[in-house]
């Protein structure tokens, strides 16, 4: 099925991800101050996608904050440096990119920590990796919904555009159930590992993006040494 022709709402500021081929799917990037969920199974590229959003922003003069709830910053940088030629350390040393780990799963504590870094560093882009851990450590769905809505509204009030990662139980497109957070956030980007002939290929699609006339097609992508490349000339 052919993709929709991307459109751009009038007089709405955009935030370019800098991911090759992806901004075109949105007709010019995310809407400013919105929150987008990036979900996928193990090894689908969620963290790389989110880090590239921060890294490209840092290069363009928008400071970014990566909030890690599971992995330590040192380990993340080590893993990324194995396949990418980005100068992450250089951007960190300049203060354009901040990576922190938060061990507490208290929503109030998380909000306080994020706010302090946003104000101190002038952050405009925030990634929270991973929302799944917060959900697992919240007593019930009502409490999770209430706290997530509050956190996202709070970050919007601080003039930040936010990505949240979430884990899917499968890397396949089929059988993936919708979760509560997908109804709350402004946008959802799904990452997959798709069998094509005798190999698996990474692919992505935009499941929703409020206020944006986005592409509805599923496109293959690769993680190259310079980052993610989405191949819009191919539709899976």
VOGU-3710 file (C-alpha; in Angstrom, 3 decimals, decimal comma):
1> xxxxxxxxxx> 0,000/0,000/0,000  1,374/3,415/-0,891  2,428/5,724/1,916  0,520/8,871/2,636  2,074/12,023/1,325  3,595/13,630/4,432  2,219/17,021/5,308  3,203/19,786/7,666  0,681/21,590/9,904  0,845/25,347/9,586
11> xxxxxxxxxx> 2,656/27,429/12,247  3,816/24,466/14,321  7,479/24,244/15,302  9,285/21,048/14,352  12,165/19,159/15,931  14,323/17,302/13,419  15,567/13,904/14,569  18,449/14,030/12,100  17,863/10,339/11,330  18,351/9,867/7,604
21> xxxxxxxxxx> 15,032/9,170/5,878  12,937/9,313/9,042  12,170/13,042/9,186  10,756/12,762/5,662  8,256/10,189/6,963  6,997/12,888/9,331  7,033/15,708/6,820  9,726/17,530/8,782  10,358/15,975/12,195  8,470/15,708/15,484
31> xxxxxxxxxx> 6,231/18,493/16,713  8,005/20,499/19,395  7,221/19,688/23,066  5,517/16,422/22,153  6,258/12,972/23,583  6,913/9,909/21,443  7,189/6,242/22,416  9,806/4,145/20,613  9,000/0,476/21,134  10,516/-2,754/19,935
41> xxxxxxxxxx> 11,841/-6,157/20,888  15,400/-7,037/21,950  18,033/-5,737/19,555  15,563/-3,780/17,446  17,508/-0,503/17,737  15,477/1,439/20,332  18,439/2,832/22,234  20,393/3,699/19,073  17,350/5,491/17,631  16,863/7,482/20,826
51> xxxxxxxxxx> 20,542/8,318/21,223  20,741/9,524/17,634  17,825/11,869/18,354  19,906/13,353/21,184  23,225/13,329/19,319  21,914/15,042/16,187  20,197/17,587/18,386  23,455/18,266/20,251  25,273/18,843/16,959  22,523/21,303/15,961
61> xxxxxxxxxx> 22,765/23,225/19,246  19,929/21,588/21,216  21,160/20,042/24,448  19,966/16,547/25,292  19,487/14,398/28,384  19,488/10,579/28,421  17,887/9,145/31,560  18,848/5,497/32,040  16,793/3,395/34,435  18,631/0,130/33,841
71> xxxxxxxxxx> 21,954/0,548/32,060  24,914/2,606/33,305  26,138/5,490/31,092  29,652/4,022/30,835  28,354/0,700/29,545  25,981/2,373/27,086  28,796/4,506/25,640  31,029/1,453/25,363  28,346/-0,499/23,503  27,570/2,364/21,115
81> xxxxxxxxxx> 31,244/3,059/20,383  31,658/-0,477/19,042  29,557/0,199/15,949  29,202/3,964/15,607  31,668/6,677/14,606  29,894/9,390/16,608  31,877/11,709/18,845  29,618/11,200/21,850  32,401/11,931/24,334  33,115/15,230/22,604
91> xxxxxxxxxx> 29,483/16,322/22,923  29,415/15,200/26,563  32,607/17,147/27,317  31,051/20,254/25,724  27,971/19,880/27,913  25,663/19,352/24,938  24,830/15,778/25,925  24,163/14,523/29,464  23,783/10,859/30,427  22,558/9,911/33,893
101> xxxxxxxxxx> 21,365/6,742/35,584  18,497/6,813/38,076  18,264/3,838/40,417  15,028/4,841/42,131  11,710/4,032/40,468  9,842/6,714/42,399  7,979/8,963/39,953  8,456/11,980/42,212  12,188/11,375/42,548  12,526/10,873/38,790
111> xxxxxxxxxx> 10,728/14,154/38,077  12,945/16,025/40,548  16,146/14,616/39,048  15,091/15,339/35,467  13,998/18,869/36,327  17,323/19,664/37,997  19,294/18,582/34,915  16,974/20,356/32,479  17,279/23,645/34,341  21,008/23,316/35,036
121> xxxxxxxxxx> 21,999/22,396/31,482  19,290/24,075/29,387  18,090/20,748/28,000  15,569/20,697/25,141  15,539/16,982/24,257  14,938/14,204/26,798  15,066/10,414/26,453  13,827/8,058/29,184  15,112/4,507/28,746  13,116/2,456/29,571
131> xxxxxxxxxx> 9,469/3,153/30,437  8,913/-0,584/30,876  10,800/-0,595/34,191  8,695/2,264/35,535  5,557/0,395/34,582  6,718/-2,802/36,270  7,456/-0,881/39,458  4,100/0,927/39,614  1,400/-0,751/41,693  -1,422/-0,715/39,138
141> xxxxxxxxxx> -2,473/0,633/35,731  -4,424/3,556/37,174  -1,391/4,738/39,136  0,846/4,255/36,098  -1,500/6,238/33,855  -1,832/9,078/36,368  1,920/9,348/36,933  2,848/9,089/33,251  0,374/11,797/32,239  1,734/14,008/35,013
151> xxxxxxxxxx> 5,375/13,449/34,026  4,748/14,150/30,339  2,788/17,327/31,075  5,580/18,431/33,400  8,262/17,897/30,731  6,137/19,722/28,158  5,914/22,693/30,532  9,728/22,720/30,635  9,781/23,158/26,819  11,200/19,680/26,144
161> xxxxxxxxxx> 10,563/17,191/23,358  10,606/13,684/24,810  11,294/10,147/23,593  10,484/7,160/25,777  11,593/3,628/24,977  9,505/0,565/25,766  10,143/-3,138/25,377  7,972/-5,388/23,237  7,760/-9,104/23,965  8,482/-9,883/20,312
171> xxxxxxxxxx> 10,528/-8,402/17,468  7,756/-9,346/15,015  4,978/-7,097/13,795  2,324/-9,774/14,182  1,089/-10,544/17,671  2,300/-7,272/19,195  -0,340/-6,085/21,668  -1,036/-2,416/22,268  -0,106/-1,149/25,714  -1,638/1,539/27,915
181> xxxxxxxxxx> 1,192/4,017/27,321  0,611/3,945/23,553  -2,783/5,584/24,063  -1,312/8,287/26,317  1,678/9,495/24,296  1,473/11,778/21,257  3,306/9,387/18,961  4,423/5,776/18,611  7,309/4,512/16,485  7,524/0,717/16,268
191> xxxxxxxxxx> 10,770/-1,106/15,453  10,780/-4,684/14,152  13,023/-7,506/13,015  11,365/-8,840/9,857  12,231/-12,146/8,117  13,002/-11,511/4,433  14,062/-14,598/2,463  16,984/-16,092/4,396  17,728/-13,169/6,692  16,167/-10,791/9,165
201> xxxxxxxxxx> 15,909/-7,096/8,371  15,220/-4,236/10,714  12,121/-2,200/9,854  10,100/0,609/11,364  6,722/2,251/11,052  4,937/5,198/12,615  1,841/3,832/14,315  0,562/7,251/15,313  1,690/10,864/15,497  -0,916/13,354/16,658
211> xxxxxxxxxx> -1,130/16,469/14,513  1,091/15,064/11,744  0,116/13,639/8,357  2,784/10,932/8,485  3,738/7,987/6,309  1,795/4,782/6,992  4,301/2,473/5,303  6,757/0,118/6,986  10,293/0,767/5,767  13,530/-1,167/6,264
221> xxxxxxxxxx> 16,420/0,515/8,035  20,043/-0,211/8,833  22,308/0,883/11,654  25,452/2,089/9,885  28,653/3,503/11,359  27,116/6,979/10,939  23,766/6,054/12,477  20,369/4,890/11,286  19,400/5,047/7,617  15,751/4,496/6,634
231> xxxxxx> 15,281/3,263/3,070  12,075/4,880/1,845  12,502/3,518/-1,665  11,751/0,067/-0,257  8,471/-0,892/1,396  8,211/-4,151/3,340
//
